[in-house]
Amino acid sequence: MKHALTLLALFLVAGVAMAHDGWSVAIRDNHDTYVNGHFSQDDIDDFEDQYGRSFAVFSKNGDRYVVTDGKAIDKLVSIIEPQSELGRRQGELGRMQGDLGREQGRLGREQGRLGRDQARLARQGADDDEIERLEAKQRELAAQQRELAARQRELGERQRDLATQQRELAKDIERELDRFFEGSIRNGIAKKR
């Protein structure tokens, strides 16, 4: 492989893929590659060898078409950009959820350590003040865990909202891409290969 391509949007969120209507799509805009359907990384590399760093290849029912017109590529990118943006937002929320999960893990480990200390002190007959100090620390950590869990739930709700937006947007994008492909075939911008 000559170089790695950024696969920015796979459009495979539930209901998004146009492949069910027979379309498969690969769009390369000098920087990023957008893929939907059956095209592999090897296919993308082959397309780049044939058409350069800016192209769109789409196929339906075994017929393959290529678009290399810069304005047409820009139009395709503008059609799919809102979905890519939603994907980026979902990725950011996922990163935040991961950060919260790591913090929850850290607090859980601290709670475990305190529990072991409490058990050890109880076996040794430690004074009540020391045991109470550890119990207070456990209550504080439990409160922090509840706060993190609430934040995780809120992020999960935001993630679900974005997924709903993604599904709705996908339907619009699918219709726009279908119109673009059909129109580009009719007006000769897309060349059959």
Secondary structure, DSSP 8 states (H G I E B T S, - for coil): --S---EEE---STTT-GGGGTEEEEEEESS-EEEESS--HHHHHHHHHHH-SEEEEEEETTEEEEE--HHHHHHHHHHHHHHHHHHHHHHHHHHHHHHHHHHHHHHHHHHHHHHHHHHHHHHHT--HHHHHHHHHHHHHHHHHHHHHHHHHHHHHHHHHHHHHHHHHHHHHHHHHHHHHHHHHHHHTSSEE-
